[in-house]
Structure formats: C-alpha cells, structure tokens
Amino acid sequence: MGRATAAALVALAAVTGCTVQPSDGDGKRRSPVHIELPSGTPSPARTPTGGSPSAAPAPPDDGKPSATPPPRVLWSRGATGRDVRELQARLRQVAWLFEGPSGTYGEQTERAVSGFQGKRGLPRTGRTDTVTWQRLLGMTREPGRWDLYLMGGQPADPPDRRCTTGRVLCIDKTSRTLRWMIDGRTVSTMAVRFGSQGTPTREGVFSIYWKSRDHVSTLYDSPMPYAMFFSGGQAVHYSTDFAARGYAGASHGCVNVRDEAAIAELYAQVRNGDKVVVSW
C-alpha cells in the first residue's frame, strides 16, 4: 500500500470516529469496517471445496407478490342436498336468509352468501368456500332437524302397519308427513304440521266424514281450503300460514299442508269414508 493511500485511510478513520480495535487472537489488528480498494481486475467468485456455489443467486424481484391459491369452493349455485340445507339454516340464524331451507343453492342463497362475505371483508363471490364456511360456523349453532326442514321436504318414515290396506291418509307425527296410500302403495307424500301443545292433533284411526273445498273456520274465522274432516272439527287442509312460516307456527289441531297443488290433487282423489291414521 502506498503512503498516499495509507494517509487517506487515517484521515477517513478520524473523520468517521472509528477507533482502534483490539487485536484478535492471532495478534493482528482488524479494521472496524471492511474497505475494499478498487483494483484493475475483479476478485474471483469464492466457491466452497465442493466446487459449487454456497448459495443460489436470489431471483430478480419483479415487484409481483407470490400467488396464493384461492380457498376451495364447497358449494355454489345449483348445488343440492343436506349440506346446502345446513348452510341455509345457518344463514337464517345470522339474518342473511329469510326463506327455506330448501336444499337447493339458488339465487337467494347466492345473494345471502355474497352479503355475508362482503360484511366480513371477504371476496363477494356468492360461492361458499372453506374460509366463508369456517367464518359462518364460528358465528352459528348446529341446526336441529326442524331447522333444516323448516319449510318441509323431509323424508317420510315407514308407514304405520294400519296403513297397509285400503285407501288411507297415513299421517306420521314423528316425521311430520302425510302419505296417501292405496292397498299398501304410496301414491303421494307431503309435509304436514300439527296442533300446538294446547290444541293437539288427536291420534288414532278415523275416517273422512265431510269434505269442504272453500271452508272457513267458524271457531277461529280462518280459511281452511280443501278441508277433509276426520275427527270433530279437526281436518286435513291447506294452510297459508304453514306455507309462509313453516314449522315456526302450529295449527289449532288440524293437519296443515303447505303445498297447495299437492293438496288440491289429494282432495280430488279422497272420498268420504276413506281411512285416516294419525300416529307417532
């Protein structure tokens, strides 16, 4: 090193406040900073004994974030089944859906999911992905059977043995269904609801004794279309309240049907004298 260069280093140390460092174990003094003086030829790259670079060079930074795969979609428009019912029941709990559950992922469900996502800062896709589902699970409780089938659609239990012969309205309080059966064959099945604890629907074996297409209750002043009376003032009939509120309500003892087209067809087939079985 030339004298001029050495003098320049001493001056630099004085200006920057560097202090003399104690010697290392080999007795040699070390500089507090590494200063590399330019030379005519660049230093060769250092490699380990194996002959390969110690670390791969870092890839160039192009300013783009690394891609994160989107969450997996569980259900979307057009999906059907029990899982969709649970999704709809949970959306009802947080007031994002007011109809159903129907078991079919339609426009209303898609809009409800989109609204739920937007409220919580998630992408508003309207599709239920794993992130959306976990967020909804954390905010709701496990729905019960009649939460899932609030508006009907539940499967019927096997018919009571008293329903296997003749023409029978086979009404099951456990599955909340009515089977119209002829000689042991089920012709049609529909969801029904019953009276409340204070006005229960009577159980037993009865028969249709009177039909009234446009009946109005004289006791409650409420319409009872397609009424088929089987026990005192109790009848099987269409209910607009059941159609609107499902199992959130109850009858005054009658057997309510919410599907108007189904009960209209049933009314046309049932005759006075046909058997009615109401059982648990």
Secondary structure, 3 states (H helix, E strand, C coil): CCHHHHHHHHHHHHHHCCCCCCCCCCCCCCCCCCCCCCCCCCCCCCCCCCCCCCCCCCCCCCCCCCCCCCCCEEECCCCECHHHHHHHHHHHHCCCCCCCCCCECCHHHHHHHHHHHHHCCCCCCCCEEHHHHHHHHHHCCCCCHHHHCCCCCCCCCCCCHHHCCCEEEEEECCCCEEEEEECCEEEEEEEEECECCCCCCCCEEEECCEEEEEEECCCCCCEEEEEEEEECCEEEEECHHHHHHHHHCCECCCEEECCHHHHHHHHHHCCCCCEEEEEC
